[in-house]
Amino acid sequence: MAKKRFPYLLGHGEIAFLYGVERQTSQLWKTRSVLGEPDAVISGNPYWLLLTVLGLAEDGTREYSPQRLKDYKAGIVGGYEVADASELPDIVGLKEIPWVFGKKYMDVYQWRVRKSLVPEDAVISGSPLWLLDTVLEDAEQRGRVIVQEGIGRIRAGEREQVKPRGRKPSAEPKPERLPLPEARTFLPDEHSGEDVAAFAAELLKDGFSLTVRPKR
């Protein structure tokens, strides 16, 4: 069997890791259109191509860590770069796999818990992802019946979306409150003025106000 290859995809967790920021900052970049629309949405979660993410550094206001980039790549077995989202293979998560078998979500979830489902090809931002071919090969080996209609939906690009939670929005919804970055403590023996200035600059650049309260 040929060795599986999985494209470099990143969620908010990986983007924050590469750029050395909080996950909320990556989410804020998306909200403020610094980070464009996701290149893929799988089981309701957004993902971006590696080239898209590295492009955030092109204007010189952000810088990713080459070592962290190397570490990220090392964590994707058989990883490779994709230049355009249209070139992505068919990838599914736990919300789409039930379509393949005509099952409910909890049925497939229990398969995974009981290790009667092939291990995921990658875990991105905490969510397991599979190549569709991986799932189909596993189904053949286990003799599971597959539903061609469900496979057709996946190959056509359809993916499960996250349903809105809570009350229905009013006709004039209130502006969304952006998540605050986590607080940081700077100590005289461990940090420099440059560290404090860099953190303050990042907050101001992203539109947050800043209050400094010295402590002994």
N, C-alpha and C positions, 0 to 999 in steps of 0.2 A: 504494500500500500504506500502511495506517495506521502511524503511528510506534509502535514497540514501547515498552511500559512495563514496567518491572521493579520489583518491590516492594523496599523497604528491608529487607534481611536482614543480620544481623551474626553473625559467628563470634567465636571468642575473640580473634582478632587485632584486629578492629574494636572490640570492647568494651574491650580494653586500651588501644587508641589513644584512644578517647573519654574514658576516665577517667584517662589518664596513668599507668597502672600497667603492670607486667610481664604478659606473656601468661599466665605461671604463676598470677598472682593471679586472673585471670578464671577459669581452670580450677579454682582453689581455691574461688572463690565457688560454682561449680557443684557441686563435691564437698560443700560444707558447706550446700547448699540455699539460699544467699543468692540465687543465680541459679537460677530454677526449671528444670523440664524444658524442653528445646528446643521451640520452636514448629514446627520442621521438622527432619527428618533426611534428608539427600540424599547418596547415595553414601557412607553411613556417617559423615558429618560433621554436627555439630549446628549449628543456626542459630536465631536469635531475631529476633522482630519488633523494629523500632526502638522502638515504644512500650513493649515489655517491658523493653528495655535502659535506656531513660530512666527507667523506674520505679525503678531501683536507687538513684536520687538522692533519692527521695521522703522517706526517713527522716532526711535531713540528714547522714548519716555519710559519704556519697560525693558527689562533685561532678564532673560532666563538663564538658569545655571547649566553650563555644558555637562557638568558631572551628573546633575539630576536628570538631564536628558538621557545620558548614557544609562543611568540606573533604570529609568522608565523603560527604555528599549529592551534592557536585559530581562525585564519582567514579562515581556510578551513573547511567548515561544513561537518561533517561526514568523516573527513580525516583519512587516514590509510597508513601505510608504505608498500611499495612493494619492495621485495628483488631483483627482476629481471625484466627487461623490458618486457620479454615475458609474464609476469603475469599481465601486464596492461590491463584494460578493453578498449573497443573501445571508444576513445575520439575524438571529432571533434571540429573544429572551424568554423568561418564564411566562410572559403574557401571550406570546405567539405560539409556543410549542403545543398548547392544547388544541390549536386549530389543526395541527398535523394529524392528531389522533382522534379528533372529535370528542375530546374530554373536557372536563372542567379544570379550572386552574388548580384547585386543591388536589386533584388526582395527580397531576404532573408534579406538583410541589412535593407530595408524598413519595413519588418515585425518586426524586432527588434526595430526600431525607433518608430513604431506605437504600440508597446507592444502586437503584435499579434503572438509573438514567445515566447515560454517558457523561463523564465529567465535562464541565464547561471548557471551552477553548480559551477563554480569557475572563478575567474579572476586572471591570472598569468602573471606577468610583463605587465600588462595593456591590455592583450588580453583575450576576453571571451572564455571559453571552456565549452563544454557540453559532458556528457556521451551520446553515441549514443542511448541508451535505453531511455534517457530522451526525446530526439527529437522524437523518434518513438511513445512514449506514447502520447506526445503532438499532434502529427499528427493524431493519432487515435481519440483523443478527439475532434479535430477540423474538422474531416472528410476530411483531406487533402489526396490527392492521393500520394503515394510514388512509387519510381522507384527501383525495386529490383536490377537492374544492379548497380545502384549507391551504394546501401547498400552492395552489394557483393564486390565492390571495397574497401570500407572502412573496412569491416571485413577481407579482404585479406591483410590489412596493408598499402594500398595505401593512400597517403596524398598529398595535394597540396603543391607544392614547389614554392618559390619565384622566379620570373623570373628576370634574370640579367637586370640591368638598364644601360642606357648610351650606349656608343659606344662599339662595339665588341672589345675584347682584341686583341692586336697584337700577333704575334707569340712568341715574347719575352716580356711579360708584365713586367712593372716596379714593383719592390718590393712594397708591400702594406705599406703605412705609418700608423703606429699604432696611435690610438687616445691618446692625452695627458690627464693625469688626471687634474681635476680642481685645480686651484691655491688655496692655503690656506694662511691666515694671522694669525700670532701668536703674541699675545699682552702680554706685561710683567705681567700685573695684572691678566690675564686669562689663561696663559699657562706656562708650565715649559720647561726646557731644554730637559727633557725626551720626551715631546710631539713633539718637533722639531726633535729630533733624531729619533723617531719612524717613523715620516712621511718621513724623508730623507732615512731611511733604507728601507722603502717600495718601494720608487722610484728607489733606486739603485738596489734592488733585482729584480725589474721587467725590468731592462735594461735602465732606463732613466738617463740622465745626470742631474746635479743639480747645479744651480747658486744661491747664497745667496746675496741678496741686502738689507742691513739694512736700516730701515727708522725710523725717530724720530716721 
